[in-house]
Amino acid sequence: MHRLLVVDDDADIRTLLAEQLGRAGYQVSTAEDGVAMRKVLEREHVDLIVLDLNLPREDGLTLCRDLRARSTTPVIMLTARAEPIDRVLGLEMGADDYLAKPFEPRELLARVRNVLRRTEALPANLEPLSVRRARFSNWMLDVEHRHLVDPNGRVVMLSGAEFRLLRVFVGHANKVLTREQLVTLSSGRAHEPEGRAIDLAISRLRSKLGEEGGNGLIKTVRNEGYVLATTVALE
């Protein structure tokens, strides 16, 4: 049985979602803010977090970013605002899905099932690796502090999407990864074949690595995908 954690400062919403998800067969814990959320995560294994964006003190974006720095637990973000920028920021910080209030509890239930199914469908040999640092070709990815250090010792800032993508590459160095695998591993979301968002993300990452085209560390393998072609030392 999957255990879910609902984090929302509205007691009525917490109760409603806990009841609805409980009737669907899930074990549900609740928390009203980031402090309570961390206490639950310390004592329980949680398979998925339903996280409200507008929380007191620490908002959902901050909490999602902190979660992603140390965990791959899926997150569905809730917000009372339907602005596109909120959705973009939520996904950039590592949310696996996004739902605007008000919503039908059945829609949330469908999204919970979809995210859990995608997460559990990940091949065992492609599960994310738990590392603190990765060194490759005189570069260093600091996983703990979520930044990249270039060969001259300068810190290169990465967006949330760039960080997650590079972490996937260093964790599976010299292995050709398809676009679908890269999307699944870096975000947990299903691949969208009509879009080329992953190609754009790789282009931006190559730029951060000082590369142009596909002749640098991240190589394009025609009709297959991409590969980080270098030796990586994981710490």
ZADO-1210 file (C-alpha; in nm, 4 decimals, padded with zeros to 6 digits):
<atoms>
<atom x="00.0000" y="00.0000" z="00.0000" code="MET" pos="1"/>
<atom x="00.1386" y="00.3390" z="-00.0973" code="HIS" pos="2"/>
<atom x="00.1754" y="00.6109" z="00.1651" code="ARG" pos="3"/>
<atom x="00.1030" y="00.9686" z="00.0595" code="LEU" pos="4"/>
<atom x="00.1790" y="01.2942" z="00.2403" code="LEU" pos="5"/>
<atom x="-00.0550" y="01.5929" z="00.1951" code="VAL" pos="6"/>
<atom x="00.1066" y="01.9270" z="00.2857" code="VAL" pos="7"/>
<atom x="-00.1421" y="02.2167" z="00.3001" code="ASP" pos="8"/>
<atom x="-00.2021" y="02.4915" z="00.5565" code="ASP" pos="9"/>
<atom x="-00.5800" y="02.4680" z="00.5081" code="ASP" pos="10"/>
<atom x="-00.7124" y="02.2129" z="00.7576" code="ALA" pos="11"/>
<atom x="-01.0329" y="02.1560" z="00.5587" code="ASP" pos="12"/>
<atom x="-00.8394" y="02.0741" z="00.2420" code="ILE" pos="13"/>
<atom x="-00.6045" y="01.8414" z="00.4316" code="ARG" pos="14"/>
<atom x="-00.8990" y="01.6546" z="00.5798" code="THR" pos="15"/>
<atom x="-01.0857" y="01.6340" z="00.2488" code="LEU" pos="16"/>
<atom x="-00.7856" y="01.5039" z="00.0549" code="LEU" pos="17"/>
<atom x="-00.6911" y="01.2574" z="00.3286" code="ALA" pos="18"/>
<atom x="-01.0436" y="01.1155" z="00.3226" code="GLU" pos="19"/>
<atom x="-01.0664" y="01.0981" z="-00.0572" code="GLN" pos="20"/>
<atom x="-00.7230" y="00.9407" z="-00.1017" code="LEU" pos="21"/>
<atom x="-00.7828" y="00.7079" z="00.1922" code="GLY" pos="22"/>
<atom x="-01.1013" y="00.5771" z="00.0340" code="ARG" pos="23"/>
<atom x="-00.9006" y="00.5072" z="-00.2812" code="ALA" pos="24"/>
<atom x="-00.6797" y="00.2693" z="-00.0843" code="GLY" pos="25"/>
<atom x="-00.3838" y="00.4914" z="00.0098" code="TYR" pos="26"/>
<atom x="-00.2372" y="00.5462" z="00.3534" code="GLN" pos="27"/>
<atom x="-00.2305" y="00.9232" z="00.4051" code="VAL" pos="28"/>
<atom x="-00.0336" y="01.1450" z="00.6413" code="SER" pos="29"/>
<atom x="-00.0824" y="01.5222" z="00.6601" code="THR" pos="30"/>
<atom x="00.1254" y="01.8280" z="00.7488" code="ALA" pos="31"/>
<atom x="00.0392" y="02.1966" z="00.7715" code="GLU" pos="32"/>
<atom x="00.3813" y="02.3408" z="00.6812" code="ASP" pos="33"/>
<atom x="00.7440" y="02.2613" z="00.6015" code="GLY" pos="34"/>
<atom x="00.8389" y="02.1921" z="00.9629" code="VAL" pos="35"/>
<atom x="00.5623" y="01.9354" z="01.0034" code="ALA" pos="36"/>
<atom x="00.6433" y="01.7874" z="00.6610" code="MET" pos="37"/>
<atom x="01.0041" y="01.7214" z="00.7614" code="ARG" pos="38"/>
<atom x="00.8945" y="01.5548" z="01.0846" code="LYS" pos="39"/>
<atom x="00.6708" y="01.3154" z="00.8895" code="VAL" pos="40"/>
<atom x="00.9500" y="01.2355" z="00.6427" code="LEU" pos="41"/>
<atom x="01.1890" y="01.1626" z="00.9296" code="GLU" pos="42"/>
<atom x="00.9635" y="00.8971" z="01.0803" code="ARG" pos="43"/>
<atom x="00.7843" y="00.7530" z="00.7762" code="GLU" pos="44"/>
<atom x="00.8574" y="00.6328" z="00.4259" code="HIS" pos="45"/>
<atom x="00.6476" y="00.8366" z="00.1832" code="VAL" pos="46"/>
<atom x="00.5846" y="00.7316" z="-00.1778" code="ASP" pos="47"/>
<atom x="00.4430" y="01.0645" z="-00.3026" code="LEU" pos="48"/>
<atom x="00.3924" y="01.4177" z="-00.1669" code="ILE" pos="49"/>
<atom x="00.0967" y="01.6425" z="-00.2517" code="VAL" pos="50"/>
<atom x="00.2435" y="01.9865" z="-00.1803" code="LEU" pos="51"/>
<atom x="00.0623" y="02.3208" z="-00.1682" code="ASP" pos="52"/>
<atom x="00.2497" y="02.6115" z="-00.3261" code="LEU" pos="53"/>
<atom x="00.1214" y="02.8834" z="-00.0917" code="ASN" pos="54"/>
<atom x="00.2442" y="02.7813" z="00.2524" code="LEU" pos="55"/>
<atom x="00.3409" y="03.0089" z="00.5422" code="PRO" pos="56"/>
<atom x="00.7099" y="03.0764" z="00.6076" code="ARG" pos="57"/>
<atom x="00.8572" y="02.8326" z="00.3521" code="GLU" pos="58"/>
<atom x="00.6541" y="02.8155" z="00.0320" code="ASP" pos="59"/>
<atom x="00.6025" y="02.5044" z="-00.1772" code="GLY" pos="60"/>
<atom x="00.8658" y="02.6005" z="-00.4334" code="LEU" pos="61"/>
<atom x="01.1348" y="02.6254" z="-00.1648" code="THR" pos="62"/>
<atom x="01.0304" y="02.2969" z="-00.0084" code="LEU" pos="63"/>
<atom x="01.0213" y="02.1216" z="-00.3463" code="CYS" pos="64"/>
<atom x="01.3691" y="02.2463" z="-00.4319" code="ARG" pos="65"/>
<atom x="01.5042" y="02.1263" z="-00.0962" code="ASP" pos="66"/>
<atom x="01.3372" y="01.7885" z="-00.1401" code="LEU" pos="67"/>
<atom x="01.4931" y="01.7437" z="-00.4819" code="ARG" pos="68"/>
<atom x="01.8398" y="01.8110" z="-00.3408" code="ALA" pos="69"/>
<atom x="01.8176" y="01.4936" z="-00.1319" code="ARG" pos="70"/>
<atom x="01.5269" y="01.2840" z="-00.2547" code="SER" pos="71"/>
<atom x="01.3554" y="01.1539" z="-00.5672" code="THR" pos="72"/>
<atom x="01.0151" y="01.1213" z="-00.3959" code="THR" pos="73"/>
<atom x="00.7496" y="01.2302" z="-00.6499" code="PRO" pos="74"/>
<atom x="00.5786" y="01.5649" z="-00.5844" code="VAL" pos="75"/>
<atom x="00.2445" y="01.6928" z="-00.7127" code="ILE" pos="76"/>
<atom x="00.2183" y="02.0702" z="-00.6643" code="MET" pos="77"/>
<atom x="-00.1113" y="02.2388" z="-00.5744" code="LEU" pos="78"/>
<atom x="-00.1764" y="02.6112" z="-00.6104" code="THR" pos="79"/>
<atom x="-00.4671" y="02.8539" z="-00.5893" code="ALA" pos="80"/>
<atom x="-00.3162" y="03.0467" z="-00.8781" code="ARG" pos="81"/>
<atom x="-00.3444" y="02.9303" z="-01.2367" code="ALA" pos="82"/>
<atom x="-00.0733" y="03.1557" z="-01.3795" code="GLU" pos="83"/>
<atom x="00.1518" y="02.9742" z="-01.6323" code="PRO" pos="84"/>
<atom x="00.4649" y="03.1064" z="-01.4593" code="ILE" pos="85"/>
<atom x="00.3655" y="02.9240" z="-01.1391" code="ASP" pos="86"/>
<atom x="00.3433" y="02.5971" z="-01.3286" code="ARG" pos="87"/>
<atom x="00.6792" y="02.6574" z="-01.4973" code="VAL" pos="88"/>
<atom x="00.8481" y="02.7420" z="-01.1664" code="LEU" pos="89"/>
<atom x="00.6966" y="02.4392" z="-00.9976" code="GLY" pos="90"/>
<atom x="00.8190" y="02.2028" z="-01.2668" code="LEU" pos="91"/>
<atom x="01.1606" y="02.3730" z="-01.2721" code="GLU" pos="92"/>
<atom x="01.1971" y="02.3112" z="-00.9000" code="MET" pos="93"/>
<atom x="01.1332" y="01.9422" z="-00.9586" code="GLY" pos="94"/>
<atom x="00.7595" y="01.8882" z="-00.9226" code="ALA" pos="95"/>
<atom x="00.6368" y="01.5857" z="-01.1175" code="ASP" pos="96"/>
<atom x="00.2908" y="01.7285" z="-01.1841" code="ASP" pos="97"/>
<atom x="00.0894" y="02.0427" z="-01.1156" code="TYR" pos="98"/>
<atom x="-00.2766" y="02.1023" z="-01.0336" code="LEU" pos="99"/>
<atom x="-00.4551" y="02.4377" z="-00.9902" code="ALA" pos="100"/>
<atom x="-00.7231" y="02.4894" z="-00.7246" code="LYS" pos="101"/>
<atom x="-01.0156" y="02.4409" z="-00.7239" code="PRO" pos="102"/>
<atom x="-00.9969" y="02.0881" z="-00.8594" code="PHE" pos="103"/>
<atom x="-01.1996" y="01.7700" z="-00.8487" code="GLU" pos="104"/>
<atom x="-01.0542" y="01.5178" z="-00.6001" code="PRO" pos="105"/>
<atom x="-01.0961" y="01.2547" z="-00.8722" code="ARG" pos="106"/>
<atom x="-00.8560" y="01.4504" z="-01.0933" code="GLU" pos="107"/>
<atom x="-00.5942" y="01.4561" z="-00.8182" code="LEU" pos="108"/>
<atom x="-00.6456" y="01.0830" z="-00.7658" code="LEU" pos="109"/>
<atom x="-00.5871" y="01.0193" z="-01.1378" code="ALA" pos="110"/>
<atom x="-00.2676" y="01.2246" z="-01.1286" code="ARG" pos="111"/>
<atom x="-00.1435" y="01.0440" z="-00.8191" code="VAL" pos="112"/>
<atom x="-00.1960" y="00.7091" z="-00.9908" code="ARG" pos="113"/>
<atom x="-00.0216" y="00.8270" z="-01.3084" code="ASN" pos="114"/>
<atom x="00.2832" y="00.9655" z="-01.1284" code="VAL" pos="115"/>
<atom x="00.3226" y="00.6529" z="-00.9142" code="LEU" pos="116"/>
<atom x="00.2862" y="00.4306" z="-01.2204" code="ARG" pos="117"/>
<atom x="00.5518" y="00.6239" z="-01.4130" code="ARG" pos="118"/>
<atom x="00.7874" y="00.6211" z="-01.1154" code="THR" pos="119"/>
<atom x="00.7541" y="00.2471" z="-01.0590" code="GLU" pos="120"/>
<atom x="00.7881" y="00.1687" z="-01.4295" code="ALA" pos="121"/>
<atom x="01.1477" y="00.2954" z="-01.4281" code="LEU" pos="122"/>
<atom x="01.3882" y="00.0104" z="-01.5219" code="PRO" pos="123"/>
<atom x="01.5941" y="-00.0991" z="-01.2236" code="ALA" pos="124"/>
<atom x="01.9253" y="-00.0422" z="-01.4040" code="ASN" pos="125"/>
<atom x="01.8313" y="00.3219" z="-01.4665" code="LEU" pos="126"/>
<atom x="01.7330" y="00.4226" z="-01.1152" code="GLU" pos="127"/>
<atom x="01.9013" y="00.7477" z="-01.0008" code="PRO" pos="128"/>
<atom x="02.2242" y="00.7002" z="-00.8099" code="LEU" pos="129"/>
<atom x="02.2797" y="00.8491" z="-00.4648" code="SER" pos="130"/>
<atom x="02.6069" y="01.0443" z="-00.4796" code="VAL" pos="131"/>
<atom x="02.7471" y="01.3579" z="-00.3151" code="ARG" pos="132"/>
<atom x="02.9897" y="01.4646" z="-00.5875" code="ARG" pos="133"/>
<atom x="03.0821" y="01.3567" z="-00.9388" code="ALA" pos="134"/>
<atom x="03.4100" y="01.4446" z="-01.1114" code="ARG" pos="135"/>
<atom x="03.4548" y="01.4249" z="-01.4891" code="PHE" pos="136"/>
<atom x="03.7035" y="01.5821" z="-01.7340" code="SER" pos="137"/>
<atom x="03.8197" y="01.8359" z="-01.4701" code="ASN" pos="138"/>
<atom x="03.4608" y="01.9349" z="-01.3929" code="TRP" pos="139"/>
<atom x="03.2880" y="01.8673" z="-01.0600" code="MET" pos="140"/>
<atom x="02.9146" y="01.8393" z="-00.9983" code="LEU" pos="141"/>
<atom x="02.8363" y="01.9100" z="-00.6340" code="ASP" pos="142"/>
<atom x="02.5113" y="01.7211" z="-00.5790" code="VAL" pos="143"/>
<atom x="02.4759" y="01.8360" z="-00.2180" code="GLU" pos="144"/>
<atom x="02.4877" y="02.2069" z="-00.3070" code="HIS" pos="145"/>
<atom x="02.3392" y="02.1712" z="-00.6566" code="ARG" pos="146"/>
<atom x="02.6071" y="02.3501" z="-00.8551" code="HIS" pos="147"/>
<atom x="02.8771" y="02.2808" z="-01.1106" code="LEU" pos="148"/>
<atom x="03.2449" y="02.3763" z="-01.0754" code="VAL" pos="149"/>
<atom x="03.4444" y="02.4321" z="-01.3945" code="ASP" pos="150"/>
<atom x="03.8100" y="02.3260" z="-01.4518" code="PRO" pos="151"/>
<atom x="03.9273" y="02.6682" z="-01.3269" code="ASN" pos="152"/>
<atom x="03.7394" y="02.6340" z="-00.9987" code="GLY" pos="153"/>
<atom x="03.4593" y="02.8752" z="-01.0887" code="ARG" pos="154"/>
<atom x="03.1043" y="02.7934" z="-00.9848" code="VAL" pos="155"/>
<atom x="02.8623" y="02.7554" z="-01.2765" code="VAL" pos="156"/>
<atom x="02.5018" y="02.8022" z="-01.1684" code="MET" pos="157"/>
<atom x="02.2506" y="02.5480" z="-01.3005" code="LEU" pos="158"/>
<atom x="01.8737" y="02.5706" z="-01.3264" code="SER" pos="159"/>
<atom x="01.6743" y="02.2946" z="-01.1604" code="GLY" pos="160"/>
<atom x="01.6204" y="02.1203" z="-01.4947" code="ALA" pos="161"/>
<atom x="01.9896" y="02.1485" z="-01.5921" code="GLU" pos="162"/>
<atom x="02.1019" y="02.0112" z="-01.2557" code="PHE" pos="163"/>
<atom x="01.8696" y="01.7102" z="-01.2724" code="ARG" pos="164"/>
<atom x="01.9700" y="01.6368" z="-01.6313" code="LEU" pos="165"/>
<atom x="02.3426" y="01.6507" z="-01.5580" code="LEU" pos="166"/>
<atom x="02.2943" y="01.4305" z="-01.2511" code="ARG" pos="167"/>
<atom x="02.1324" y="01.1711" z="-01.4777" code="VAL" pos="168"/>
<atom x="02.4220" y="01.1875" z="-01.7241" code="PHE" pos="169"/>
<atom x="02.6967" y="01.1514" z="-01.4616" code="VAL" pos="170"/>
<atom x="02.5060" y="00.8665" z="-01.2975" code="GLY" pos="171"/>
<atom x="02.4912" y="00.6801" z="-01.6309" code="HIS" pos="172"/>
<atom x="02.8140" y="00.7878" z="-01.8001" code="ALA" pos="173"/>
<atom x="02.9042" y="00.6219" z="-02.1322" code="ASN" pos="174"/>
<atom x="02.5545" y="00.4778" z="-02.1605" code="LYS" pos="175"/>
<atom x="02.3352" y="00.5937" z="-02.4476" code="VAL" pos="176"/>
<atom x="02.0080" y="00.7282" z="-02.3064" code="LEU" pos="177"/>
<atom x="01.7005" y="00.7841" z="-02.5192" code="THR" pos="178"/>
<atom x="01.5020" y="01.1052" z="-02.4943" code="ARG" pos="179"/>
<atom x="01.2270" y="00.9166" z="-02.3122" code="GLU" pos="180"/>
<atom x="01.4719" y="00.7788" z="-02.0563" code="GLN" pos="181"/>
<atom x="01.6240" y="01.1225" z="-02.0006" code="LEU" pos="182"/>
<atom x="01.2835" y="01.2804" z="-01.9410" code="VAL" pos="183"/>
<atom x="01.1724" y="01.0009" z="-01.7079" code="THR" pos="184"/>
<atom x="01.4967" y="00.9953" z="-01.5099" code="LEU" pos="185"/>
<atom x="01.5281" y="01.3725" z="-01.4743" code="SER" pos="186"/>
<atom x="01.1662" y="01.4612" z="-01.4044" code="SER" pos="187"/>
<atom x="00.9538" y="01.1481" z="-01.3595" code="GLY" pos="188"/>
<atom x="00.7109" y="01.2775" z="-01.6210" code="ARG" pos="189"/>
<atom x="00.6107" y="01.0865" z="-01.9305" code="ALA" pos="190"/>
<atom x="00.7933" y="01.1652" z="-02.2536" code="HIS" pos="191"/>
<atom x="00.6085" y="01.3893" z="-02.4963" code="GLU" pos="192"/>
<atom x="00.7124" y="01.2756" z="-02.8452" code="PRO" pos="193"/>
<atom x="00.5717" y="01.5826" z="-03.0190" code="GLU" pos="194"/>
<atom x="00.7970" y="01.8153" z="-02.8218" code="GLY" pos="195"/>
<atom x="01.1717" y="01.8634" z="-02.8245" code="ARG" pos="196"/>
<atom x="01.2068" y="02.0137" z="-02.4779" code="ALA" pos="197"/>
<atom x="01.4791" y="01.7643" z="-02.3855" code="ILE" pos="198"/>
<atom x="01.6843" y="01.8706" z="-02.6895" code="ASP" pos="199"/>
<atom x="01.6638" y="02.2334" z="-02.5779" code="LEU" pos="200"/>
<atom x="01.7585" y="02.1388" z="-02.2221" code="ALA" pos="201"/>
<atom x="02.0638" y="01.9497" z="-02.3487" code="ILE" pos="202"/>
<atom x="02.1592" y="02.2465" z="-02.5667" code="SER" pos="203"/>
<atom x="02.1509" y="02.4747" z="-02.2611" code="ARG" pos="204"/>
<atom x="02.3519" y="02.2229" z="-02.0576" code="LEU" pos="205"/>
<atom x="02.6128" y="02.1981" z="-02.3323" code="ARG" pos="206"/>
<atom x="02.6406" y="02.5766" z="-02.3264" code="SER" pos="207"/>
<atom x="02.7086" y="02.5672" z="-01.9507" code="LYS" pos="208"/>
<atom x="02.9827" y="02.3120" z="-02.0223" code="LEU" pos="209"/>
<atom x="03.1309" y="02.5474" z="-02.2828" code="GLY" pos="210"/>
<atom x="03.0339" y="02.3231" z="-02.5709" code="GLU" pos="211"/>
<atom x="02.8741" y="02.3852" z="-02.9055" code="GLU" pos="212"/>
<atom x="02.7076" y="02.1139" z="-03.1135" code="GLY" pos="213"/>
<atom x="02.7499" y="01.7476" z="-03.0270" code="GLY" pos="214"/>
<atom x="03.1279" y="01.7098" z="-03.0297" code="ASN" pos="215"/>
<atom x="03.1958" y="01.7753" z="-02.6622" code="GLY" pos="216"/>
<atom x="03.1275" y="01.5692" z="-02.3513" code="LEU" pos="217"/>
<atom x="02.7587" y="01.5197" z="-02.4302" code="ILE" pos="218"/>
<atom x="02.7440" y="01.3496" z="-02.7668" code="LYS" pos="219"/>
<atom x="02.4469" y="01.2922" z="-02.9932" code="THR" pos="220"/>
<atom x="02.4007" y="00.9316" z="-03.1033" code="VAL" pos="221"/>
<atom x="02.2004" y="00.9382" z="-03.4242" code="ARG" pos="222"/>
<atom x="01.8574" y="00.7738" z="-03.3998" code="ASN" pos="223"/>
<atom x="01.9285" y="00.6661" z="-03.0414" code="GLU" pos="224"/>
<atom x="01.9754" y="00.9549" z="-02.7993" code="GLY" pos="225"/>
<atom x="02.2584" y="01.1140" z="-02.6041" code="TYR" pos="226"/>
<atom x="02.5607" y="00.9973" z="-02.4062" code="VAL" pos="227"/>
<atom x="02.8021" y="01.1600" z="-02.1617" code="LEU" pos="228"/>
<atom x="03.1222" y="01.0244" z="-02.3152" code="ALA" pos="229"/>
<atom x="03.3790" y="01.0549" z="-02.0358" code="THR" pos="230"/>
<atom x="03.4992" y="00.8784" z="-01.7251" code="THR" pos="231"/>
<atom x="03.3099" y="00.9829" z="-01.4105" code="VAL" pos="232"/>
<atom x="03.4304" y="00.9378" z="-01.0538" code="ALA" pos="233"/>
<atom x="03.1407" y="00.9238" z="-00.8065" code="LEU" pos="234"/>
<atom x="03.1937" y="01.0160" z="-00.4434" code="GLU" pos="235"/>
</atoms>
